[in-house]
Amino acid sequence: MDLKVYYRKLRQIEQEMPEEFVVVKSLATPDGGISGRLTEVARFLAAKMAADGLAVLAEKAEAALFRERVAEEQKQEEQKRASAKVQFTMLTESDLRALQQQGRGGSKE
């Protein structure tokens, strides 16, 4: 394999990509690669995967749906983590008495 030709091909593929991060669709490979999986990767890596025959650029509609799905999953995960947080405050007896007196409308001052 001529490395100059390979890297020239990589640069050419990379220059044709519109964004810094692109969505690629995997191709079936003899070593067990599964076809059709979408992944967002850096432009250079996408160019390398395309040159090596491991993936192709996803269509714009596929990429948009993929990014929407990932954003929704991330939002759901953040909500799940936020709901799992438990907050509590420890009060001393004097703090509790002061709060109770404030609730009754009285104050010590």
C-alpha positions in Angstrom: 0.0 0.0 0.0 1.3 3.4 -1.0 1.0 5.6 2.1 1.1 8.8 0.1 -1.9 7.8 -1.8 -3.7 6.6 1.3 -3.1 9.9 3.2 -4.0 11.9 0.2 -7.3 10.0 0.0 -7.9 10.6 3.7 -7.4 14.3 3.3 -9.6 14.5 0.3 -12.4 12.6 2.1 -12.0 14.8 5.2 -12.2 18.0 3.2 -15.5 16.9 1.7 -17.1 16.6 5.1 -19.2 19.6 6.1 -18.9 19.6 9.9 -16.3 19.0 12.6 -18.2 16.0 13.9 -20.2 13.8 11.5 -22.5 10.8 11.8 -21.3 7.6 10.2 -23.1 4.4 9.4 -21.1 1.2 10.0 -20.6 -1.4 7.3 -20.4 -5.1 7.8 -16.8 -6.3 8.1 -15.3 -9.8 7.9 -14.1 -9.5 11.5 -17.7 -9.1 12.9 -18.5 -5.5 12.3 -22.2 -4.9 12.3 -23.8 -3.0 9.5 -26.1 0.0 10.0 -24.9 1.3 13.4 -24.8 5.1 13.7 -22.1 6.9 15.5 -21.0 10.5 15.8 -17.2 10.9 15.4 -14.6 13.5 14.6 -14.2 14.4 10.9 -10.7 12.8 10.7 -11.8 9.5 12.2 -14.8 9.5 9.9 -12.5 9.9 6.9 -10.3 7.1 8.2 -13.2 4.8 8.7 -14.5 5.6 5.2 -11.1 5.1 3.6 -10.7 1.8 5.4 -14.2 0.6 4.3 -15.5 0.4 7.8 -18.2 3.1 7.5 -20.0 5.6 5.2 -21.4 9.0 6.0 -25.0 8.8 7.2 -27.6 10.7 5.1 -28.6 14.1 6.5 -32.1 12.8 7.6 -30.5 9.8 9.4 -27.9 12.0 11.1 -30.6 14.5 12.2 -32.8 11.7 13.7 -29.7 10.2 15.4 -28.7 13.5 17.0 -32.3 14.1 18.2 -32.5 10.7 19.7 -29.2 11.1 21.5 -30.2 14.5 22.8 -33.5 13.1 24.1 -31.7 10.2 25.8 -29.2 12.6 27.4 -32.1 14.8 28.7 -33.9 11.8 30.1 -30.7 10.6 31.8 -30.1 14.0 33.3 -33.7 14.1 34.7 -33.2 10.6 36.1 -30.0 11.6 37.8 -31.6 14.8 39.2 -34.6 12.9 40.6 -32.3 10.4 42.2 -30.5 13.1 44.3 -31.8 13.3 47.8 -31.1 16.5 49.8 -31.5 16.8 53.5 -30.5 19.2 56.2 -29.6 18.4 59.7 -30.8 20.8 62.3 -29.7 21.2 65.9 -32.4 21.4 68.5 -31.8 25.2 68.9 -32.3 25.6 65.1 -35.5 23.6 65.2 -36.8 25.7 68.1 -36.0 28.9 66.2 -37.8 27.7 63.1 -40.8 26.7 65.2 -41.0 30.1 66.8 -40.7 31.8 63.4 -43.6 29.7 62.2 -45.8 30.8 65.1 -45.1 34.4 64.4 -43.0 35.0 67.4 -39.4 36.1 67.4 -36.7 36.2 70.1 -35.5 39.6 69.1 
